[in-house]
Amino acid sequence: MSSEGFEKFREVVLNDPYLQAELGAIADVEGFTACVVELAEKHGHSFDASDVMEAINAGRRALIEQWI
C-alpha cells in the first residue's frame, strides 16, 4: 500500500468539506473507490484502488473490534 500518499490525501479530504460531500454522495464501493483514486491524482497523490479497499477494510475491522 502506498500509505504515505493515501494518508496525505486523507488529510486533504478531512480538511475539505467539498471533497467530503462529493465522496459522501457516492453509494457504491466501486464508484467511491474510483472517485477517491481520481481525486487523489488531481491533488497530486498516487495510490490505487487496492489501497483504498485496504483502508476501508481496516476501518471496518476497527469498528467491529471495538464491540468484541
Phi and psi restraints in degrees (range 20) as a CNS / XPLOR table:
assign (resid 1 and name C) (resid 2 and name N)
       (resid 2 and name CA) (resid 2 and name C) 1.0 -85.2 20.0 2
assign (resid 2 and name N) (resid 2 and name CA)
       (resid 2 and name C) (resid 3 and name N) 1.0 70.6 20.0 2
assign (resid 2 and name C) (resid 3 and name N)
       (resid 3 and name CA) (resid 3 and name C) 1.0 -63.5 20.0 2
assign (resid 3 and name N) (resid 3 and name CA)
       (resid 3 and name C) (resid 4 and name N) 1.0 -32.0 20.0 2
assign (resid 3 and name C) (resid 4 and name N)
       (resid 4 and name CA) (resid 4 and name C) 1.0 -64.4 20.0 2
assign (resid 4 and name N) (resid 4 and name CA)
       (resid 4 and name C) (resid 5 and name N) 1.0 -48.0 20.0 2
assign (resid 4 and name C) (resid 5 and name N)
       (resid 5 and name CA) (resid 5 and name C) 1.0 -63.8 20.0 2
assign (resid 5 and name N) (resid 5 and name CA)
       (resid 5 and name C) (resid 6 and name N) 1.0 -41.5 20.0 2
assign (resid 5 and name C) (resid 6 and name N)
       (resid 6 and name CA) (resid 6 and name C) 1.0 -64.8 20.0 2
assign (resid 6 and name N) (resid 6 and name CA)
       (resid 6 and name C) (resid 7 and name N) 1.0 -47.1 20.0 2
assign (resid 6 and name C) (resid 7 and name N)
       (resid 7 and name CA) (resid 7 and name C) 1.0 -63.8 20.0 2
assign (resid 7 and name N) (resid 7 and name CA)
       (resid 7 and name C) (resid 8 and name N) 1.0 -38.0 20.0 2
assign (resid 7 and name C) (resid 8 and name N)
       (resid 8 and name CA) (resid 8 and name C) 1.0 -64.8 20.0 2
assign (resid 8 and name N) (resid 8 and name CA)
       (resid 8 and name C) (resid 9 and name N) 1.0 -42.4 20.0 2
assign (resid 8 and name C) (resid 9 and name N)
       (resid 9 and name CA) (resid 9 and name C) 1.0 -69.0 20.0 2
assign (resid 9 and name N) (resid 9 and name CA)
       (resid 9 and name C) (resid 10 and name N) 1.0 -36.0 20.0 2
assign (resid 9 and name C) (resid 10 and name N)
       (resid 10 and name CA) (resid 10 and name C) 1.0 -57.4 20.0 2
assign (resid 10 and name N) (resid 10 and name CA)
       (resid 10 and name C) (resid 11 and name N) 1.0 -42.2 20.0 2
assign (resid 10 and name C) (resid 11 and name N)
       (resid 11 and name CA) (resid 11 and name C) 1.0 -63.2 20.0 2
assign (resid 11 and name N) (resid 11 and name CA)
       (resid 11 and name C) (resid 12 and name N) 1.0 -38.6 20.0 2
assign (resid 11 and name C) (resid 12 and name N)
       (resid 12 and name CA) (resid 12 and name C) 1.0 -59.7 20.0 2
assign (resid 12 and name N) (resid 12 and name CA)
       (resid 12 and name C) (resid 13 and name N) 1.0 -47.7 20.0 2
assign (resid 12 and name C) (resid 13 and name N)
       (resid 13 and name CA) (resid 13 and name C) 1.0 -64.1 20.0 2
assign (resid 13 and name N) (resid 13 and name CA)
       (resid 13 and name C) (resid 14 and name N) 1.0 -42.8 20.0 2
assign (resid 13 and name C) (resid 14 and name N)
       (resid 14 and name CA) (resid 14 and name C) 1.0 -62.4 20.0 2
assign (resid 14 and name N) (resid 14 and name CA)
       (resid 14 and name C) (resid 15 and name N) 1.0 -22.4 20.0 2
assign (resid 14 and name C) (resid 15 and name N)
       (resid 15 and name CA) (resid 15 and name C) 1.0 -104.3 20.0 2
assign (resid 15 and name N) (resid 15 and name CA)
       (resid 15 and name C) (resid 16 and name N) 1.0 7.1 20.0 2
assign (resid 15 and name C) (resid 16 and name N)
       (resid 16 and name CA) (resid 16 and name C) 1.0 -129.4 20.0 2
assign (resid 16 and name N) (resid 16 and name CA)
       (resid 16 and name C) (resid 17 and name N) 1.0 101.2 20.0 2
assign (resid 16 and name C) (resid 17 and name N)
       (resid 17 and name CA) (resid 17 and name C) 1.0 -62.1 20.0 2
assign (resid 17 and name N) (resid 17 and name CA)
       (resid 17 and name C) (resid 18 and name N) 1.0 -26.8 20.0 2
assign (resid 17 and name C) (resid 18 and name N)
       (resid 18 and name CA) (resid 18 and name C) 1.0 -69.4 20.0 2
assign (resid 18 and name N) (resid 18 and name CA)
       (resid 18 and name C) (resid 19 and name N) 1.0 -42.1 20.0 2
assign (resid 18 and name C) (resid 19 and name N)
       (resid 19 and name CA) (resid 19 and name C) 1.0 -66.1 20.0 2
assign (resid 19 and name N) (resid 19 and name CA)
       (resid 19 and name C) (resid 20 and name N) 1.0 -39.5 20.0 2
assign (resid 19 and name C) (resid 20 and name N)
       (resid 20 and name CA) (resid 20 and name C) 1.0 -60.0 20.0 2
assign (resid 20 and name N) (resid 20 and name CA)
       (resid 20 and name C) (resid 21 and name N) 1.0 -44.2 20.0 2
assign (resid 20 and name C) (resid 21 and name N)
       (resid 21 and name CA) (resid 21 and name C) 1.0 -65.6 20.0 2
assign (resid 21 and name N) (resid 21 and name CA)
       (resid 21 and name C) (resid 22 and name N) 1.0 -42.4 20.0 2
assign (resid 21 and name C) (resid 22 and name N)
       (resid 22 and name CA) (resid 22 and name C) 1.0 -61.7 20.0 2
assign (resid 22 and name N) (resid 22 and name CA)
       (resid 22 and name C) (resid 23 and name N) 1.0 -46.6 20.0 2
assign (resid 22 and name C) (resid 23 and name N)
       (resid 23 and name CA) (resid 23 and name C) 1.0 -72.4 20.0 2
assign (resid 23 and name N) (resid 23 and name CA)
       (resid 23 and name C) (resid 24 and name N) 1.0 -34.3 20.0 2
assign (resid 23 and name C) (resid 24 and name N)
       (resid 24 and name CA) (resid 24 and name C) 1.0 -68.3 20.0 2
assign (resid 24 and name N) (resid 24 and name CA)
       (resid 24 and name C) (resid 25 and name N) 1.0 -20.0 20.0 2
assign (resid 24 and name C) (resid 25 and name N)
       (resid 25 and name CA) (resid 25 and name C) 1.0 -83.0 20.0 2
assign (resid 25 and name N) (resid 25 and name CA)
       (resid 25 and name C) (resid 26 and name N) 1.0 -6.6 20.0 2
assign (resid 25 and name C) (resid 26 and name N)
       (resid 26 and name CA) (resid 26 and name C) 1.0 -90.9 20.0 2
assign (resid 26 and name N) (resid 26 and name CA)
       (resid 26 and name C) (resid 27 and name N) 1.0 122.7 20.0 2
assign (resid 26 and name C) (resid 27 and name N)
       (resid 27 and name CA) (resid 27 and name C) 1.0 -88.8 20.0 2
assign (resid 27 and name N) (resid 27 and name CA)
       (resid 27 and name C) (resid 28 and name N) 1.0 -26.1 20.0 2
assign (resid 27 and name C) (resid 28 and name N)
       (resid 28 and name CA) (resid 28 and name C) 1.0 -106.6 20.0 2
assign (resid 28 and name N) (resid 28 and name CA)
       (resid 28 and name C) (resid 29 and name N) 1.0 147.0 20.0 2
assign (resid 28 and name C) (resid 29 and name N)
       (resid 29 and name CA) (resid 29 and name C) 1.0 -62.9 20.0 2
assign (resid 29 and name N) (resid 29 and name CA)
       (resid 29 and name C) (resid 30 and name N) 1.0 -41.7 20.0 2
assign (resid 29 and name C) (resid 30 and name N)
       (resid 30 and name CA) (resid 30 and name C) 1.0 -64.1 20.0 2
assign (resid 30 and name N) (resid 30 and name CA)
       (resid 30 and name C) (resid 31 and name N) 1.0 -44.1 20.0 2
assign (resid 30 and name C) (resid 31 and name N)
       (resid 31 and name CA) (resid 31 and name C) 1.0 -64.8 20.0 2
assign (resid 31 and name N) (resid 31 and name CA)
       (resid 31 and name C) (resid 32 and name N) 1.0 -40.9 20.0 2
assign (resid 31 and name C) (resid 32 and name N)
       (resid 32 and name CA) (resid 32 and name C) 1.0 -61.5 20.0 2
assign (resid 32 and name N) (resid 32 and name CA)
       (resid 32 and name C) (resid 33 and name N) 1.0 -47.9 20.0 2
assign (resid 32 and name C) (resid 33 and name N)
       (resid 33 and name CA) (resid 33 and name C) 1.0 -60.5 20.0 2
assign (resid 33 and name N) (resid 33 and name CA)
       (resid 33 and name C) (resid 34 and name N) 1.0 -46.4 20.0 2
assign (resid 33 and name C) (resid 34 and name N)
       (resid 34 and name CA) (resid 34 and name C) 1.0 -62.2 20.0 2
assign (resid 34 and name N) (resid 34 and name CA)
       (resid 34 and name C) (resid 35 and name N) 1.0 -40.9 20.0 2
assign (resid 34 and name C) (resid 35 and name N)
       (resid 35 and name CA) (resid 35 and name C) 1.0 -66.9 20.0 2
assign (resid 35 and name N) (resid 35 and name CA)
       (resid 35 and name C) (resid 36 and name N) 1.0 -40.4 20.0 2
assign (resid 35 and name C) (resid 36 and name N)
       (resid 36 and name CA) (resid 36 and name C) 1.0 -59.6 20.0 2
assign (resid 36 and name N) (resid 36 and name CA)
       (resid 36 and name C) (resid 37 and name N) 1.0 -47.5 20.0 2
assign (resid 36 and name C) (resid 37 and name N)
       (resid 37 and name CA) (resid 37 and name C) 1.0 -62.8 20.0 2
assign (resid 37 and name N) (resid 37 and name CA)
       (resid 37 and name C) (resid 38 and name N) 1.0 -43.3 20.0 2
assign (resid 37 and name C) (resid 38 and name N)
       (resid 38 and name CA) (resid 38 and name C) 1.0 -64.1 20.0 2
assign (resid 38 and name N) (resid 38 and name CA)
       (resid 38 and name C) (resid 39 and name N) 1.0 -47.0 20.0 2
assign (resid 38 and name C) (resid 39 and name N)
       (resid 39 and name CA) (resid 39 and name C) 1.0 -65.4 20.0 2
assign (resid 39 and name N) (resid 39 and name CA)
       (resid 39 and name C) (resid 40 and name N) 1.0 -37.3 20.0 2
assign (resid 39 and name C) (resid 40 and name N)
       (resid 40 and name CA) (resid 40 and name C) 1.0 -61.6 20.0 2
assign (resid 40 and name N) (resid 40 and name CA)
       (resid 40 and name C) (resid 41 and name N) 1.0 -44.4 20.0 2
assign (resid 40 and name C) (resid 41 and name N)
       (resid 41 and name CA) (resid 41 and name C) 1.0 -60.9 20.0 2
assign (resid 41 and name N) (resid 41 and name CA)
       (resid 41 and name C) (resid 42 and name N) 1.0 -40.3 20.0 2
assign (resid 41 and name C) (resid 42 and name N)
       (resid 42 and name CA) (resid 42 and name C) 1.0 -63.5 20.0 2
assign (resid 42 and name N) (resid 42 and name CA)
       (resid 42 and name C) (resid 43 and name N) 1.0 -26.2 20.0 2
assign (resid 42 and name C) (resid 43 and name N)
       (resid 43 and name CA) (resid 43 and name C) 1.0 -99.2 20.0 2
assign (resid 43 and name N) (resid 43 and name CA)
       (resid 43 and name C) (resid 44 and name N) 1.0 10.0 20.0 2
assign (resid 43 and name C) (resid 44 and name N)
       (resid 44 and name CA) (resid 44 and name C) 1.0 85.2 20.0 2
assign (resid 44 and name N) (resid 44 and name CA)
       (resid 44 and name C) (resid 45 and name N) 1.0 20.6 20.0 2
assign (resid 44 and name C) (resid 45 and name N)
       (resid 45 and name CA) (resid 45 and name C) 1.0 -114.8 20.0 2
assign (resid 45 and name N) (resid 45 and name CA)
       (resid 45 and name C) (resid 46 and name N) 1.0 145.5 20.0 2
assign (resid 45 and name C) (resid 46 and name N)
       (resid 46 and name CA) (resid 46 and name C) 1.0 -126.4 20.0 2
assign (resid 46 and name N) (resid 46 and name CA)
       (resid 46 and name C) (resid 47 and name N) 1.0 120.3 20.0 2
assign (resid 46 and name C) (resid 47 and name N)
       (resid 47 and name CA) (resid 47 and name C) 1.0 -163.8 20.0 2
assign (resid 47 and name N) (resid 47 and name CA)
       (resid 47 and name C) (resid 48 and name N) 1.0 173.2 20.0 2
assign (resid 47 and name C) (resid 48 and name N)
       (resid 48 and name CA) (resid 48 and name C) 1.0 -119.9 20.0 2
assign (resid 48 and name N) (resid 48 and name CA)
       (resid 48 and name C) (resid 49 and name N) 1.0 -179.0 20.0 2
assign (resid 48 and name C) (resid 49 and name N)
       (resid 49 and name CA) (resid 49 and name C) 1.0 -60.4 20.0 2
assign (resid 49 and name N) (resid 49 and name CA)
       (resid 49 and name C) (resid 50 and name N) 1.0 -33.3 20.0 2
assign (resid 49 and name C) (resid 50 and name N)
       (resid 50 and name CA) (resid 50 and name C) 1.0 -65.6 20.0 2
assign (resid 50 and name N) (resid 50 and name CA)
       (resid 50 and name C) (resid 51 and name N) 1.0 -31.4 20.0 2
assign (resid 50 and name C) (resid 51 and name N)
       (resid 51 and name CA) (resid 51 and name C) 1.0 -66.2 20.0 2
assign (resid 51 and name N) (resid 51 and name CA)
       (resid 51 and name C) (resid 52 and name N) 1.0 -40.9 20.0 2
assign (resid 51 and name C) (resid 52 and name N)
       (resid 52 and name CA) (resid 52 and name C) 1.0 -65.3 20.0 2
assign (resid 52 and name N) (resid 52 and name CA)
       (resid 52 and name C) (resid 53 and name N) 1.0 -45.7 20.0 2
assign (resid 52 and name C) (resid 53 and name N)
       (resid 53 and name CA) (resid 53 and name C) 1.0 -63.4 20.0 2
assign (resid 53 and name N) (resid 53 and name CA)
       (resid 53 and name C) (resid 54 and name N) 1.0 -37.8 20.0 2
assign (resid 53 and name C) (resid 54 and name N)
       (resid 54 and name CA) (resid 54 and name C) 1.0 -61.5 20.0 2
assign (resid 54 and name N) (resid 54 and name CA)
       (resid 54 and name C) (resid 55 and name N) 1.0 -42.2 20.0 2
assign (resid 54 and name C) (resid 55 and name N)
       (resid 55 and name CA) (resid 55 and name C) 1.0 -67.4 20.0 2
assign (resid 55 and name N) (resid 55 and name CA)
       (resid 55 and name C) (resid 56 and name N) 1.0 -40.3 20.0 2
assign (resid 55 and name C) (resid 56 and name N)
       (resid 56 and name CA) (resid 56 and name C) 1.0 -61.5 20.0 2
assign (resid 56 and name N) (resid 56 and name CA)
       (resid 56 and name C) (resid 57 and name N) 1.0 -47.3 20.0 2
assign (resid 56 and name C) (resid 57 and name N)
       (resid 57 and name CA) (resid 57 and name C) 1.0 -64.6 20.0 2
assign (resid 57 and name N) (resid 57 and name CA)
       (resid 57 and name C) (resid 58 and name N) 1.0 -37.2 20.0 2
assign (resid 57 and name C) (resid 58 and name N)
       (resid 58 and name CA) (resid 58 and name C) 1.0 -63.9 20.0 2
assign (resid 58 and name N) (resid 58 and name CA)
       (resid 58 and name C) (resid 59 and name N) 1.0 -40.5 20.0 2
assign (resid 58 and name C) (resid 59 and name N)
       (resid 59 and name CA) (resid 59 and name C) 1.0 -64.4 20.0 2
assign (resid 59 and name N) (resid 59 and name CA)
       (resid 59 and name C) (resid 60 and name N) 1.0 -40.6 20.0 2
assign (resid 59 and name C) (resid 60 and name N)
       (resid 60 and name CA) (resid 60 and name C) 1.0 -64.1 20.0 2
assign (resid 60 and name N) (resid 60 and name CA)
       (resid 60 and name C) (resid 61 and name N) 1.0 -44.1 20.0 2
assign (resid 60 and name C) (resid 61 and name N)
       (resid 61 and name CA) (resid 61 and name C) 1.0 -59.7 20.0 2
assign (resid 61 and name N) (resid 61 and name CA)
       (resid 61 and name C) (resid 62 and name N) 1.0 -45.3 20.0 2
assign (resid 61 and name C) (resid 62 and name N)
       (resid 62 and name CA) (resid 62 and name C) 1.0 -60.9 20.0 2
assign (resid 62 and name N) (resid 62 and name CA)
       (resid 62 and name C) (resid 63 and name N) 1.0 -40.2 20.0 2
assign (resid 62 and name C) (resid 63 and name N)
       (resid 63 and name CA) (resid 63 and name C) 1.0 -64.5 20.0 2
assign (resid 63 and name N) (resid 63 and name CA)
       (resid 63 and name C) (resid 64 and name N) 1.0 -44.6 20.0 2
assign (resid 63 and name C) (resid 64 and name N)
       (resid 64 and name CA) (resid 64 and name C) 1.0 -65.8 20.0 2
assign (resid 64 and name N) (resid 64 and name CA)
       (resid 64 and name C) (resid 65 and name N) 1.0 -43.5 20.0 2
assign (resid 64 and name C) (resid 65 and name N)
       (resid 65 and name CA) (resid 65 and name C) 1.0 -63.9 20.0 2
assign (resid 65 and name N) (resid 65 and name CA)
       (resid 65 and name C) (resid 66 and name N) 1.0 -26.1 20.0 2
assign (resid 65 and name C) (resid 66 and name N)
       (resid 66 and name CA) (resid 66 and name C) 1.0 -69.4 20.0 2
assign (resid 66 and name N) (resid 66 and name CA)
       (resid 66 and name C) (resid 67 and name N) 1.0 -18.5 20.0 2
assign (resid 66 and name C) (resid 67 and name N)
       (resid 67 and name CA) (resid 67 and name C) 1.0 -101.6 20.0 2
assign (resid 67 and name N) (resid 67 and name CA)
       (resid 67 and name C) (resid 68 and name N) 1.0 -0.2 20.0 2
